[in-house]
Amino acid sequence: MDDRMYFVFFALLLVILAIVIPFFLKAEQPNPCKKSLVLKQTCSTVFILNALIAGLIGDFTRYAALMFVGLCFSWLGDYLLHVRPGSGFFVAGLSSFLVAHVFYTIAYCKAFKVLFPDTPLVTAPELIIYIILVVAAILSAIFIVKIELGKLLIPCILYTATIAAMVVKAFSLAIMIMKSGSLVESPIFTGIMLMLGAFLFMLSDYTLSILNFKPDIEKHGALRQVNIWTYFYAQMFLGATIFFIST
């Protein structure tokens, strides 16, 4: 199949998301229900389908397999967070997303090892940026946004540390790919997809923490719109890298 077909499928799936997401946001008001669950999992299935198509048209490599497993855990996390709101299911959903980020990070490390074998697995700049990102996220959430984590403080800190590692490694890999110029197909586009996907995921999770833990916040306002749109498109962009990174 012509490689250009992936771009056609990718664009089509982006449009499908743009159509389904508003129906989901409307259906979940005032409370999650079976209809909103079906619509949300439909959106999640779209990013799974995107990854499958990217792997089948491109090469279903080790990188693709790791990313696909991460996306599957994200699908499960979406279900757990929505099927029955409550602390138990929230922790289960949070754990599922944590595992997803671990798989994403491992995928980036594997790509690094193949594409840039002379580069250390963790560099000093990465470590410094990672520490700054984790500290900034935690301090801003607690002292600026003033969210109340309660008993979920430790799980949320652990999750923050995990997604920060994913974001730092994604940006690092993206920059190296863009500088290389020829190690992957469309290096500039690939780097943009990596950085944009990681950034949007981080933004989505930050807004989700505000929605869940800040008292008296409007649950279905503009912040929820930002949370959902950034999340699903983050998954699409990260999944698209499967087509370009053949390692």
C-alpha positions in Angstrom: 0.0 0.0 0.0 1.3 3.5 -0.8 2.8 5.2 2.2 0.8 8.3 1.4 -2.4 6.4 2.3 -1.4 6.8 6.0 -1.7 10.5 5.8 -5.2 10.1 4.3 -6.2 7.7 7.1 -4.6 10.0 9.7 -6.5 13.1 8.5 -9.8 11.1 8.3 -9.4 9.9 11.9 -8.6 13.4 13.1 -11.9 14.5 11.5 -13.8 11.7 13.1 -12.4 12.7 16.5 -13.5 16.3 15.9 -17.0 15.1 15.2 -17.3 12.6 18.1 -15.7 14.7 20.9 -18.4 17.4 21.1 -21.1 14.7 21.4 -19.1 13.1 24.2 -18.7 16.3 26.1 -22.4 17.0 25.8 -23.4 13.4 26.8 -21.4 13.5 30.0 -23.3 16.5 31.4 -24.4 16.7 34.1 -22.9 13.2 35.0 -21.1 10.4 33.2 -23.6 7.8 31.7 -23.5 4.8 29.4 -23.9 7.0 26.3 -20.9 9.2 27.3 -18.9 6.1 28.1 -19.6 4.6 24.6 -18.7 7.9 23.0 -15.5 8.3 25.0 -14.3 4.8 24.2 -15.1 5.4 20.6 -12.6 8.3 20.7 -10.1 6.0 22.4 -10.6 3.3 19.8 -9.8 5.9 17.1 -6.3 6.5 18.5 -5.9 2.7 18.8 -6.9 2.4 15.1 -4.5 5.1 14.2 -1.6 3.2 15.7 -2.6 0.0 14.0 -2.8 1.7 10.6 0.5 3.4 11.2 2.1 0.1 12.0 0.5 -1.9 9.2 1.3 0.7 6.5 4.7 1.4 7.9 6.7 -1.1 9.9 5.4 -2.8 13.0 8.7 -2.6 14.8 9.6 -2.9 18.5 9.0 0.8 18.8 5.6 0.4 17.3 4.8 -2.6 19.7 5.8 -0.6 22.8 3.8 2.4 21.7 0.8 0.3 20.9 0.8 -1.4 24.3 1.0 2.1 25.9 -2.0 3.2 23.9 -3.9 0.1 25.0 -3.3 0.9 28.6 -4.5 4.5 27.9 -7.7 3.0 26.4 -8.2 1.0 29.6 -7.4 4.1 31.7 -10.1 6.0 29.8 -12.6 3.3 30.6 -11.7 3.1 34.3 -11.8 6.8 34.9 -15.3 7.1 33.3 -17.2 3.8 34.0 -17.7 4.5 37.7 -16.4 7.8 39.2 -14.8 7.3 42.6 -11.4 7.1 44.3 -10.9 3.4 43.7 -11.5 3.6 40.0 -9.6 6.8 39.8 -6.5 5.2 41.2 -7.0 2.2 38.9 -7.3 4.6 35.9 -4.3 6.6 37.1 -2.3 3.4 37.4 -3.2 2.4 33.9 -2.0 5.7 32.5 1.1 5.5 34.5 1.9 2.1 32.9 1.1 3.7 29.5 3.7 6.4 30.1 6.3 3.8 31.1 5.8 2.0 27.8 6.0 5.3 25.9 9.2 6.2 27.7 10.7 2.7 27.0 9.8 3.1 23.3 11.7 6.4 23.2 14.7 4.9 24.9 14.7 2.0 22.4 14.5 4.4 19.5 17.4 6.3 21.0 19.5 3.2 21.4 19.0 2.3 17.7 19.1 5.7 16.1 21.8 7.3 18.4 23.8 4.4 19.9 26.6 6.8 21.1 24.2 8.9 23.1 23.9 8.1 26.9 20.5 6.8 27.9 20.1 9.8 30.3 22.1 13.0 29.8 22.8 15.7 32.4 20.5 18.3 30.6 17.6 15.8 30.6 18.0 15.1 34.3 18.1 18.8 35.2 15.1 19.6 33.0 13.3 16.5 34.5 13.8 17.7 38.1 12.8 21.2 37.3 9.6 20.0 35.5 8.5 17.7 38.4 9.2 20.3 41.1 7.5 23.1 39.0 4.4 20.9 38.3 4.0 19.9 42.0 4.6 23.3 43.5 2.3 25.1 41.0 -0.5 22.6 41.5 -0.3 22.9 45.3 0.6 26.5 45.9 -0.6 28.4 42.8 -3.6 26.5 41.5 -4.2 25.2 45.1 -5.6 21.8 44.3 -6.3 19.5 47.3 -4.9 16.0 46.7 -5.6 14.5 50.1 -5.0 10.8 50.3 -4.0 10.7 46.6 -1.0 12.9 47.1 1.6 10.1 46.8 0.0 8.4 43.8 -0.3 11.8 42.0 3.3 12.7 42.7 4.4 9.3 41.3 2.2 9.9 38.2 3.7 13.4 37.8 7.2 12.0 38.0 6.3 9.3 35.4 4.7 11.6 32.8 7.6 14.1 33.3 10.0 11.4 32.3 7.9 10.6 29.2 7.8 14.3 28.2 11.5 14.9 28.7 12.5 11.8 26.7 10.0 12.6 23.9 11.4 16.1 23.5 14.9 14.9 23.6 14.3 12.2 21.0 12.4 14.7 18.9 15.2 17.2 18.9 17.8 14.6 18.0 15.7 13.3 15.2 15.1 16.8 13.8 18.9 17.5 14.0 19.8 14.3 12.3 17.9 15.1 9.1 17.8 11.6 7.6 17.6 8.8 10.1 13.8 8.7 9.9 11.2 9.6 7.3 10.1 13.2 7.5 12.3 14.1 10.5 10.9 17.6 11.1 7.3 16.3 11.0 8.2 13.4 13.2 9.8 15.7 15.8 6.9 18.0 15.8 4.5 15.1 16.3 6.5 13.8 19.3 6.8 17.2 21.0 3.3 18.3 20.3 1.9 14.9 21.5 3.9 14.9 24.7 3.2 18.6 25.5 -0.6 18.2 24.9 -0.6 15.1 27.1 1.1 17.0 29.9 -1.4 19.9 29.5 -4.3 17.6 29.5 -3.3 15.9 32.7 -2.6 19.2 34.4 -6.1 20.4 33.6 -7.5 17.0 34.7 -5.9 17.5 38.1 -7.5 20.8 38.5 -10.9 19.4 37.5 -10.6 16.5 39.9 -9.0 18.2 42.9 -9.8 21.9 43.0 -12.9 22.6 45.0 -15.8 24.5 43.4 -14.4 24.3 39.9 -16.8 24.1 36.9 -16.6 20.5 35.8 -18.0 21.0 32.3 -16.7 24.4 31.3 -13.9 25.6 29.2 -11.3 23.7 31.2 -13.0 20.4 30.5 -13.0 21.3 26.8 -9.2 21.9 27.0 -8.7 18.7 28.9 -10.5 16.4 26.4 -9.4 18.0 23.2 -5.7 18.1 24.2 -5.8 14.5 25.5 -7.2 12.8 22.4 -5.1 14.7 19.9 -2.0 14.0 22.0 -2.7 10.3 21.7 -3.2 10.7 17.9 0.1 12.6 17.5 2.1 10.2 19.6 0.5 7.2 17.8 1.4 8.8 14.4 5.1 8.5 15.2 4.8 4.8 14.8 4.6 5.3 11.0 7.9 7.3 10.9 10.1 5.7 13.6 11.1 2.3 12.3 13.3 0.9 15.1 
